[in-house]
Amino acid sequence: MNKDEAVKSVIKDAAKRVFSKWGLNKTTMEDIAHEAGKAKSTLYYYFKSKEEIFENLSIDELNIILFKAKAAIKGINSPKDKLKVYIATTFTEIKKTANIYSLIKGEIKGNKTLIDNIRKRFDISEEAIILEILTLGLKYNEFNFLKDIELKKAANVIMEIIRGLEINLFLENEDSEKVDIAIRLVVEGL
């Protein structure tokens, strides 16, 4: 890790602690600078705003979730089982992350632009994984309801289902039993 990456890491770690304590709206760049032991100008050298820091933290969290989901499906041969495990792992890890940041959930649920910016940067990687699973499933005749030309759209549909459930279940719903039921319905089917 070079010096710039190390400084950004210190800033993001400090921001995570401050956001968890005060929330996104009440946190200031000065709060983060104080927690990081850095001058406010140092924060502005690396990040334009607290929202940019939050976006970076969110991308980091999503990349960890993606890494865990990829690791969970690595040894699974059946494409259908891979897809089930991928979705279940993704939901489970997002649920854990959402519980950690419960204070921030209320603040970001009304900020569609912020959520969209975070998701856009993650969607490309997620779509590639789902598309790979669907392609394998078509090859092994496990997803025989799909045609080759439909794979990319099918991957996109699965992503939209996941995204819709993430927003509804993790940002707007505090009922953990409902979240668990939704995960089982998506993963196991009706």
C-alpha positions in Angstrom: 0.0 0.0 0.0 1.5 3.4 -1.0 1.2 6.5 1.1 -1.9 7.9 -0.6 -3.7 4.6 -0.2 -2.7 4.4 3.5 -4.0 8.0 4.1 -7.3 7.2 2.3 -7.6 4.0 4.4 -7.1 6.0 7.7 -9.7 8.6 6.6 -12.2 5.9 5.6 -11.8 4.0 8.9 -12.3 7.2 10.8 -15.4 8.1 8.7 -16.8 4.6 9.3 -16.6 5.2 13.1 -18.0 8.7 12.9 -20.9 7.7 10.5 -21.8 4.8 12.8 -21.9 7.2 15.8 -23.5 10.3 14.3 -25.0 9.2 11.0 -24.3 10.6 7.6 -26.4 13.8 7.9 -24.9 15.0 11.3 -21.3 14.1 10.4 -19.1 16.8 9.1 -15.8 16.7 7.3 -14.3 18.3 10.4 -15.6 15.4 12.5 -13.9 12.9 10.2 -10.7 14.9 10.1 -10.6 15.0 13.9 -11.3 11.3 14.2 -8.6 10.5 11.6 -6.1 12.9 13.2 -5.7 14.7 9.9 -6.2 18.3 8.8 -9.5 19.0 7.0 -7.6 20.0 3.9 -6.1 16.5 3.8 -9.6 15.1 3.6 -10.5 17.4 0.8 -7.3 16.5 -1.1 -8.6 12.9 -1.2 -12.4 13.3 -1.2 -14.7 16.1 -2.4 -17.3 15.5 0.4 -18.5 13.3 3.2 -20.9 11.7 0.6 -17.9 10.7 -1.5 -16.3 9.1 1.5 -19.5 7.3 2.2 -19.8 6.1 -1.4 -16.2 4.8 -1.2 -17.0 3.0 2.1 -20.1 1.5 0.6 -18.2 0.3 -2.5 -15.6 -1.3 -0.2 -18.4 -3.1 1.7 -20.1 -4.2 -1.5 -16.7 -5.6 -2.7 -16.4 -7.6 0.5 -19.9 -8.9 0.0 -19.0 -9.8 -3.6 -15.8 -11.5 -2.5 -17.7 -13.6 0.1 -20.4 -14.5 -2.5 -17.7 -15.6 -5.0 -15.9 -17.6 -2.4 -19.2 -19.3 -1.4 -20.0 -20.5 -4.9 -16.4 -21.5 -5.8 -16.7 -25.2 -5.0 -20.3 -25.7 -6.2 -20.7 -27.6 -9.5 -24.4 -27.2 -10.2 -25.2 -23.8 -11.7 -28.6 -23.7 -10.1 -27.1 -24.3 -6.7 -24.4 -21.7 -7.5 -27.1 -19.1 -8.2 -29.0 -20.0 -5.0 -25.9 -19.8 -2.9 -24.8 -16.5 -4.6 -28.2 -14.9 -3.9 -28.4 -16.2 -0.3 -24.9 -15.1 0.5 -25.4 -11.7 -1.0 -28.6 -11.1 1.0 -27.1 -12.5 4.2 -24.0 -10.3 4.0 -26.0 -7.2 3.0 -28.3 -7.9 6.0 -25.3 -8.0 8.3 -23.9 -4.8 6.9 -27.3 -3.0 7.1 -27.6 -4.0 10.7 -24.2 -2.5 11.5 -25.2 0.8 9.8 -28.8 0.9 11.2 -28.4 4.7 12.0 -27.5 5.5 8.4 -30.2 3.4 6.9 -32.9 6.0 7.6 -30.8 8.7 6.2 -30.0 7.1 2.9 -33.3 5.5 2.1 -34.7 8.7 0.7 -31.5 9.5 -1.2 -32.1 7.5 -4.4 -29.2 9.3 -6.2 -26.7 8.2 -3.5 -28.0 4.6 -3.7 -27.9 4.6 -7.5 -24.3 5.9 -7.6 -23.2 3.2 -5.2 -25.0 0.5 -7.1 -23.7 1.5 -10.5 -20.2 0.9 -9.5 -21.0 -2.6 -8.2 -23.5 -3.7 -10.9 -20.8 -4.6 -13.6 -19.1 -7.1 -11.3 -22.3 -8.6 -10.1 -23.8 -8.9 -13.6 -20.6 -10.7 -14.8 -20.9 -13.3 -12.0 -24.6 -13.9 -12.6 -24.1 -14.1 -16.4 -21.3 -16.7 -15.9 -23.6 -18.8 -13.8 -26.5 -18.6 -16.2 -24.2 -19.4 -19.2 -23.0 -22.5 -17.3 -26.6 -23.4 -16.4 -27.6 -23.2 -20.1 -24.6 -25.4 -21.1 -25.5 -28.0 -18.5 -29.2 -27.8 -19.3 -30.2 -26.6 -15.8 -31.7 -23.4 -17.1 -33.4 -24.8 -20.2 -36.1 -22.2 -19.9 -33.6 -19.6 -21.2 -32.3 -19.1 -24.7 -28.7 -18.1 -25.3 -29.8 -14.7 -26.6 -31.7 -14.0 -23.3 -28.8 -14.6 -20.9 -27.7 -11.0 -20.6 -31.2 -9.8 -20.0 -31.9 -12.7 -17.6 -28.7 -11.7 -15.6 -30.0 -8.1 -15.5 -33.5 -9.3 -14.3 -31.9 -11.3 -11.5 -29.9 -8.2 -10.5 -33.0 -6.0 -10.5 -34.8 -8.6 -8.3 -31.9 -8.6 -5.9 -31.6 -4.8 -5.9 -35.4 -4.3 -5.4 -35.4 -6.7 -2.4 -32.2 -5.0 -1.0 -33.8 -1.6 -1.0 -37.2 -2.8 0.3 -36.1 -5.3 2.8 -32.9 -3.8 4.2 -33.6 -0.1 4.0 -37.3 0.2 4.5 -38.2 -2.9 6.6 -37.2 -3.7 10.1 -38.9 -7.0 10.2 -36.1 -9.6 10.1 -38.5 -12.5 9.8 -39.8 -10.9 6.6 -36.3 -10.5 5.3 -35.6 -14.2 6.0 -38.8 -15.3 4.2 -37.9 -13.1 1.2 -34.5 -14.7 1.0 -35.9 -18.2 1.1 -38.6 -17.4 -1.5 -36.0 -16.0 -4.0 -33.5 -18.8 -3.3 -35.8 -21.8 -3.1 -38.6 -20.6 -5.3 -42.3 -21.0 -4.8 
